[in-house]
Amino acid sequence: MLKKILSTYQASLIVALLSFTTVWLTVRYLGTTGRGEISLFLLNLSLVQIANSVVGSGPMIYLYNRHSFSNIILLTSLWSICSSVIFSVILFMLNMVSLDLLLSTIILSFLTSLLLNNYAILMAENRFFQYNLIRVLQSIFTILIFLVLFYITKTASFHHYINALFASYILTVTFSCLMVFKREKLVEIIDLKKTLFDFFKFGGLNQLSNLIQLGNYRATLYMLSKYVGLSATGVFSLALTLTEAVWMFRDSIVTNHHSYVSRQNNEQLAAKNNNKFMILSGLGTFFIVVVALLVPVNIYIKVFGIGFAQVKQILILLSPGIIALSVGSVISHYFSGIGKIKFNTLTSLAGLVVVVLSGLFLIPKYGINGAAVANCLSYATTGMLLLVIYNFRRRRLITK
């Protein structure tokens, strides 16, 4: 498994560097306001994707070996179409998506759903090389197409970025479908109701947990947009993007660990690597955080511009929570892999309550720094509660 973790980490490192390049391009050419527009658009896509993944990538790794391939493909494809339309329209009715971006939100949500479903199939089949390859290609295509559009028009715009996403997702969805259907064939559909029931049973709770967790990560963006402004939202979104880059080592561990745990039928066997991976994730993330904090403020200003001078200060305030959640995420994916998603939902809900209450108090008064503290408190709360619940269950298993 260590070899697969390192392979996934290498791919994640490449993706992170490519994502960093994308962020840098949009920041340099579109400024803090443009970056704020992009962050809110991507956040809305994430909200729709959570609904899409109820019957999709959320529970698919767990259910893939328990149901027929044909059942899974039929249900996830139909659900992706319907939920992309319905939930994008709901966001529009809530004034979270503008009319000129509604169609883009629907189509990109659908394409994202297809791609993530294919990712889940590749991981369930233990085909991590193909999974990592497609991830890297998607980031490369986005950058190249954005640059081509900039070269052709001699101007940079928010819509160039949207068009680059369209093209990159169409290409990578096509490639990933070829990889999936090269090995798997559609057969007779049997007991479709049972498959749908299991998707709702596991996917509903899983995606409720993910929705709450997204609130933990991104609620402060909405509050910053309301109380401080779009420019501050752009600055803070950049810091959150860098935070996700810091988590890439953790993500490499939990992705492979989740795939392993989901294939086990014995909870004690599934848990055998938990402590080792928690330590590895925590230490690896700590090292990356230290490196990020050693970078002088002038470097951040030189790379992103003077408008992003506060990024390092934000990272300093976020760092305790980043490390705490890197440890807790190993347990979160373990619970998901054994079907005990309710624990993830409860801990995420606790984190959401913390970020909303602290954000409403801190952001109007302290702006971006208040948002960073609110996120840090939320991360730490979620991570610590996951550890408490896991240790309690572990003691119960040992005494049985």
C-alpha positions as CSV (number, residue, x, y, z in Angstrom):
1,M,0.0,0.0,0.0
2,L,2.9,2.3,0.7
3,K,3.9,2.2,-3.0
4,K,0.4,3.3,-4.0
5,I,0.4,6.1,-1.4
6,L,3.6,7.4,-2.8
7,S,2.3,7.2,-6.3
8,T,-0.9,9.0,-5.4
9,Y,1.2,11.6,-3.5
10,Q,3.3,12.2,-6.5
11,A,0.2,12.7,-8.7
12,S,-1.3,14.9,-6.0
13,L,1.9,17.0,-5.9
14,I,1.7,17.5,-9.6
15,V,-2.0,18.4,-9.4
16,A,-1.2,20.8,-6.6
17,L,1.5,22.5,-8.6
18,L,-0.8,22.7,-11.6
19,S,-3.6,24.0,-9.4
20,F,-1.2,26.5,-8.0
21,T,-0.4,27.6,-11.5
22,T,-4.1,28.0,-12.3
23,V,-4.6,30.1,-9.2
24,W,-1.5,32.2,-10.0
25,L,-2.8,32.8,-13.5
26,T,-6.3,33.8,-12.4
27,V,-4.9,36.0,-9.6
28,R,-2.4,37.8,-11.7
29,Y,-4.8,38.4,-14.6
30,L,-8.1,38.7,-12.9
31,G,-7.1,40.2,-9.5
32,T,-8.6,39.7,-6.1
33,T,-12.2,40.4,-7.4
34,G,-11.8,37.9,-10.2
35,R,-10.5,35.3,-7.9
36,G,-13.4,35.9,-5.6
37,E,-15.9,35.3,-8.5
38,I,-14.1,32.1,-9.4
39,S,-14.1,30.9,-5.7
40,L,-17.9,31.5,-5.4
41,F,-18.6,29.8,-8.7
42,L,-16.5,26.7,-7.7
43,L,-18.2,26.7,-4.3
44,N,-21.6,26.6,-6.0
45,L,-20.4,23.7,-8.2
46,S,-19.3,21.9,-5.1
47,L,-22.8,22.3,-3.5
48,V,-24.5,20.8,-6.6
49,Q,-21.9,18.0,-6.7
50,I,-22.7,17.0,-3.1
51,A,-26.3,16.4,-4.3
52,N,-25.0,14.6,-7.4
53,S,-22.9,12.3,-5.3
54,V,-25.8,10.9,-3.2
55,V,-26.3,8.4,-6.1
56,G,-22.7,8.6,-7.3
57,S,-19.1,8.9,-6.3
58,G,-19.9,9.4,-2.5
59,P,-20.8,5.7,-1.6
60,M,-19.7,4.1,-4.9
61,I,-16.3,2.8,-3.7
62,Y,-18.2,1.0,-0.8
63,L,-21.0,-0.3,-3.1
64,Y,-19.1,-1.1,-6.2
65,N,-18.2,-4.6,-5.4
66,R,-21.6,-5.2,-3.9
67,H,-23.8,-4.4,-6.9
68,S,-23.6,-5.0,-10.7
69,F,-21.7,-2.5,-12.9
70,S,-24.8,-2.0,-15.1
71,N,-27.0,-1.0,-12.2
72,I,-24.4,1.5,-10.9
73,I,-23.8,3.1,-14.3
74,L,-27.5,3.5,-15.1
75,L,-28.5,4.9,-11.8
76,T,-25.6,7.3,-11.4
77,S,-25.9,8.6,-14.9
78,L,-29.6,9.4,-14.6
79,W,-29.2,10.9,-11.2
80,S,-26.3,13.1,-12.4
81,I,-28.5,14.6,-15.1
82,C,-31.6,15.2,-12.9
83,S,-29.8,16.5,-9.8
84,S,-27.5,18.8,-11.9
85,V,-30.5,20.6,-13.3
86,I,-32.7,20.6,-10.2
87,F,-30.1,21.7,-7.7
88,S,-28.5,24.3,-10.0
89,V,-32.0,25.8,-10.4
90,I,-32.5,25.8,-6.6
91,L,-29.3,27.8,-6.2
92,F,-30.5,30.2,-8.9
93,M,-33.8,30.6,-7.0
94,L,-31.8,31.3,-3.8
95,N,-29.9,34.0,-5.7
96,M,-26.6,32.1,-5.3
97,V,-26.2,31.6,-9.0
98,S,-26.8,34.4,-11.6
99,L,-28.9,33.8,-14.7
100,D,-25.9,34.1,-17.0
101,L,-24.1,31.4,-15.1
102,L,-27.0,29.0,-14.6
103,L,-26.5,26.9,-17.8
104,S,-22.7,26.7,-17.1
105,T,-23.4,25.5,-13.6
106,I,-25.7,22.8,-14.8
107,I,-23.4,21.5,-17.5
108,L,-20.2,21.7,-15.5
109,S,-22.0,20.0,-12.5
110,F,-23.0,17.1,-14.8
111,L,-19.5,16.7,-16.3
112,T,-17.9,16.9,-12.8
113,S,-20.3,14.2,-11.6
114,L,-19.4,11.9,-14.5
115,L,-15.7,12.4,-13.9
116,L,-15.9,11.8,-10.1
117,N,-18.0,8.6,-10.7
118,N,-15.3,7.3,-13.0
119,Y,-12.7,8.2,-10.4
120,A,-14.6,6.2,-7.9
121,I,-14.8,3.1,-10.2
122,L,-11.0,3.3,-10.9
123,M,-10.3,3.5,-7.1
124,A,-12.7,0.7,-6.3
125,E,-10.9,-1.5,-8.9
126,N,-7.5,-0.5,-7.4
127,R,-6.5,1.1,-10.6
128,F,-4.7,4.1,-9.1
129,F,-2.3,4.7,-12.0
130,Q,-5.2,5.5,-14.3
131,Y,-7.0,7.5,-11.6
132,N,-3.9,9.6,-11.0
133,L,-3.2,10.1,-14.7
134,I,-6.7,11.5,-15.4
135,R,-6.4,13.9,-12.4
136,V,-3.1,15.3,-13.8
137,L,-4.5,15.6,-17.3
138,Q,-7.6,17.5,-16.2
139,S,-5.4,20.2,-14.5
140,I,-3.0,20.4,-17.5
141,F,-5.9,20.8,-20.0
142,T,-7.5,23.6,-17.8
143,I,-4.2,25.6,-17.8
144,L,-3.4,25.1,-21.5
145,I,-6.9,26.0,-22.7
146,F,-7.0,29.1,-20.5
147,L,-3.7,30.3,-21.9
148,V,-4.8,29.6,-25.5
149,L,-7.9,31.6,-25.0
150,F,-5.9,34.4,-23.4
151,Y,-3.4,34.3,-26.4
152,I,-6.2,34.4,-29.0
153,T,-8.2,37.2,-27.4
154,K,-5.3,39.1,-25.8
155,T,-7.5,39.6,-22.7
156,A,-8.2,37.6,-19.6
157,S,-11.7,37.1,-18.3
158,F,-13.7,35.1,-15.8
159,H,-15.5,33.4,-18.8
160,H,-12.2,32.2,-20.2
161,Y,-11.7,30.2,-17.1
162,I,-15.2,28.8,-17.4
163,N,-14.6,27.8,-21.0
164,A,-11.3,26.2,-20.0
165,L,-13.2,24.1,-17.4
166,F,-15.7,23.0,-20.0
167,A,-13.1,21.8,-22.4
168,S,-10.9,20.1,-19.8
169,Y,-13.8,18.2,-18.3
170,I,-15.1,17.0,-21.7
171,L,-11.7,15.7,-22.6
172,T,-11.1,13.9,-19.3
173,V,-14.6,12.5,-19.0
174,T,-14.0,11.0,-22.5
175,F,-10.7,9.5,-21.5
176,S,-11.9,8.2,-18.2
177,C,-15.0,6.5,-19.8
178,L,-12.7,4.7,-22.3
179,M,-10.6,3.4,-19.3
180,V,-13.6,2.3,-17.4
181,F,-15.5,0.6,-20.2
182,K,-12.3,-1.0,-21.5
183,R,-12.4,-3.4,-18.6
184,E,-16.1,-3.4,-17.6
185,K,-19.0,-4.4,-19.8
186,L,-22.7,-3.6,-19.4
187,V,-24.8,-6.7,-18.6
188,E,-28.4,-7.4,-17.7
189,I,-29.8,-5.1,-15.0
190,I,-30.9,-7.0,-11.9
191,D,-32.6,-5.8,-8.7
192,L,-32.3,-2.1,-9.5
193,K,-34.4,-1.2,-6.5
194,K,-32.0,-2.7,-4.1
195,T,-29.1,-0.8,-5.7
196,L,-31.0,2.4,-5.5
197,F,-32.0,1.8,-1.9
198,D,-28.4,1.2,-0.9
199,F,-27.2,4.3,-2.7
200,F,-29.7,6.4,-0.8
201,K,-29.0,4.6,2.5
202,F,-25.2,5.1,2.3
203,G,-25.0,8.0,-0.1
204,G,-27.6,10.2,1.6
205,L,-25.8,10.2,5.0
206,N,-22.4,10.4,3.3
207,Q,-23.3,13.4,1.3
208,L,-25.0,15.1,4.2
209,S,-21.7,14.7,6.0
210,N,-19.9,16.1,3.0
211,L,-22.3,19.0,2.7
212,I,-21.8,19.9,6.4
213,Q,-18.0,19.5,6.0
214,L,-18.1,21.8,2.9
215,G,-19.9,24.3,5.2
216,N,-17.0,24.0,7.6
217,Y,-14.5,24.7,4.9
218,R,-16.4,27.4,2.9
219,A,-19.1,29.1,5.1
220,T,-16.6,31.8,5.9
221,L,-16.4,32.7,2.2
222,Y,-20.1,33.6,2.1
223,M,-19.8,35.6,5.4
224,L,-16.7,37.4,4.1
225,S,-18.5,38.3,0.9
226,K,-21.4,39.7,2.9
227,Y,-19.6,41.6,5.7
228,V,-16.3,42.5,4.1
229,G,-16.5,42.3,0.3
230,L,-15.6,40.3,-2.8
231,S,-11.9,41.3,-2.7
232,A,-11.4,39.9,0.8
233,T,-13.2,36.8,-0.3
234,G,-10.7,36.3,-3.1
235,V,-7.7,36.7,-0.7
236,F,-9.2,34.2,1.7
237,S,-10.1,31.7,-1.0
238,L,-6.4,31.8,-2.1
239,A,-5.4,30.9,1.4
240,L,-7.9,28.0,1.5
241,T,-6.5,26.8,-1.9
242,L,-3.0,26.7,-0.4
243,T,-4.5,24.9,2.6
244,E,-5.8,22.2,0.3
245,A,-2.3,22.0,-1.3
246,V,-0.9,21.4,2.2
247,W,-3.4,18.6,2.7
248,M,-2.3,16.8,-0.5
249,F,-0.1,14.4,1.5
250,R,-3.0,13.6,3.8
251,D,-5.3,13.1,0.8
252,S,-2.8,10.6,-0.7
253,I,-3.0,8.5,2.5
254,V,-6.7,8.6,3.0
255,T,-7.6,7.9,-0.6
256,N,-5.7,4.6,-0.6
257,H,-6.7,3.8,3.0
258,H,-10.4,4.3,2.2
259,S,-10.1,1.9,-0.8
260,Y,-8.5,-0.7,1.4
261,V,-11.0,-0.4,4.2
262,S,-14.0,-0.6,1.9
263,R,-12.8,-4.0,0.7
264,Q,-12.6,-5.5,4.2
265,N,-15.4,-7.4,5.9
266,N,-13.8,-7.4,9.3
267,E,-13.7,-4.1,11.3
268,Q,-10.6,-5.0,13.3
269,L,-8.7,-5.9,10.1
270,A,-9.8,-2.7,8.4
271,A,-8.5,-0.7,11.4
272,K,-5.0,-2.2,11.5
273,N,-3.3,0.7,9.7
274,N,-5.2,3.5,11.3
275,N,-2.7,4.5,14.0
276,K,0.2,4.3,11.6
277,F,-1.5,6.5,9.0
278,M,-2.7,9.0,11.6
279,I,0.9,9.5,12.7
280,L,2.1,9.6,9.1
281,S,-0.6,12.1,8.1
282,G,0.0,14.4,11.1
283,L,3.8,14.5,10.8
284,G,3.7,14.9,7.0
285,T,1.2,17.8,7.2
286,F,3.2,19.4,10.1
287,F,6.3,19.4,7.9
288,I,4.6,20.9,4.9
289,V,2.9,23.6,7.1
290,V,6.3,24.5,8.6
291,V,7.8,24.9,5.1
292,A,4.9,27.1,4.0
293,L,5.2,29.3,7.1
294,L,9.0,29.7,6.5
295,V,8.3,31.4,3.2
296,P,8.8,35.2,3.6
297,V,5.8,37.4,3.1
298,N,7.6,39.2,0.2
299,I,7.5,35.9,-1.7
300,Y,3.7,35.7,-1.4
301,I,3.5,39.3,-2.5
302,K,5.8,38.8,-5.5
303,V,4.0,35.7,-6.7
304,F,0.4,36.8,-6.1
305,G,0.5,40.6,-5.9
306,I,0.3,43.2,-3.1
307,G,-3.4,42.5,-2.7
308,F,-2.6,39.1,-1.2
309,A,-0.1,40.2,1.4
310,Q,-2.3,38.7,4.2
311,V,-2.1,35.2,2.9
312,K,0.8,34.2,5.2
313,Q,-1.0,35.6,8.3
314,I,-4.1,33.6,7.4
315,L,-2.0,30.4,7.0
316,I,-0.4,31.0,10.5
317,L,-3.9,31.3,12.1
318,L,-5.2,28.2,10.2
319,S,-2.2,25.9,10.9
320,P,-3.2,24.3,14.2
321,G,-6.6,23.3,12.7
322,I,-5.0,22.1,9.5
323,I,-2.8,19.7,11.4
324,A,-5.6,18.5,13.7
325,L,-7.9,17.7,10.7
326,S,-5.1,15.9,8.8
327,V,-5.1,13.4,11.7
328,G,-8.8,13.2,12.0
329,S,-9.3,12.7,8.3
330,V,-7.8,9.2,8.5
331,I,-10.5,8.3,10.9
332,S,-13.2,10.0,8.9
333,H,-12.3,7.9,5.8
334,Y,-12.1,4.8,8.0
335,F,-15.6,5.3,9.3
336,S,-16.8,5.9,5.7
337,G,-15.1,2.7,4.5
338,I,-16.8,0.5,7.2
339,G,-20.2,2.2,6.6
340,K,-20.3,4.1,9.9
341,I,-20.9,7.5,8.2
342,K,-23.0,8.8,11.1
343,F,-19.9,9.6,13.1
344,N,-18.6,11.8,10.2
345,T,-21.9,13.5,10.0
346,L,-22.0,14.3,13.8
347,T,-18.4,15.5,13.9
348,S,-18.9,17.7,10.8
349,L,-22.1,19.1,12.3
350,A,-20.2,20.1,15.4
351,G,-17.5,21.8,13.3
352,L,-20.2,23.6,11.3
353,V,-21.9,25.0,14.4
354,V,-18.5,26.2,15.6
355,V,-17.5,27.9,12.3
356,V,-20.9,29.7,11.9
357,L,-21.2,30.9,15.5
358,S,-17.5,32.0,15.7
359,G,-17.7,33.5,12.1
360,L,-20.7,35.6,12.8
361,F,-18.9,37.1,15.8
362,L,-15.3,37.3,14.5
363,I,-15.7,38.2,10.8
364,P,-17.6,41.5,11.1
365,K,-15.1,42.6,13.8
366,Y,-11.8,41.2,12.5
367,G,-12.4,40.5,8.8
368,I,-10.1,38.0,7.1
369,N,-8.2,37.2,10.4
370,G,-11.5,36.4,12.1
371,A,-12.5,34.1,9.2
372,A,-9.2,32.2,9.6
373,V,-9.7,31.8,13.4
374,A,-13.3,30.5,12.8
375,N,-12.0,27.9,10.2
376,C,-9.2,26.9,12.6
377,L,-11.6,26.3,15.4
378,S,-13.9,24.3,13.1
379,Y,-11.1,22.1,11.8
380,A,-9.8,21.4,15.3
381,T,-13.2,20.6,16.7
382,T,-14.0,18.1,13.9
383,G,-10.5,16.4,14.2
384,M,-10.6,16.1,18.0
385,L,-14.1,14.7,18.1
386,L,-13.2,12.1,15.4
387,L,-10.3,10.9,17.6
388,V,-12.5,10.7,20.7
389,I,-15.2,8.6,19.0
390,Y,-12.6,6.4,17.3
391,N,-10.7,5.7,20.6
392,F,-14.0,5.0,22.3
393,R,-15.0,2.4,19.6
394,R,-11.5,0.9,19.6
395,R,-11.7,0.2,23.4
396,R,-15.1,-1.4,22.9
397,L,-13.8,-3.7,20.1
398,I,-10.8,-4.7,22.2
399,T,-13.0,-5.7,25.2
400,K,-15.4,-7.8,23.1
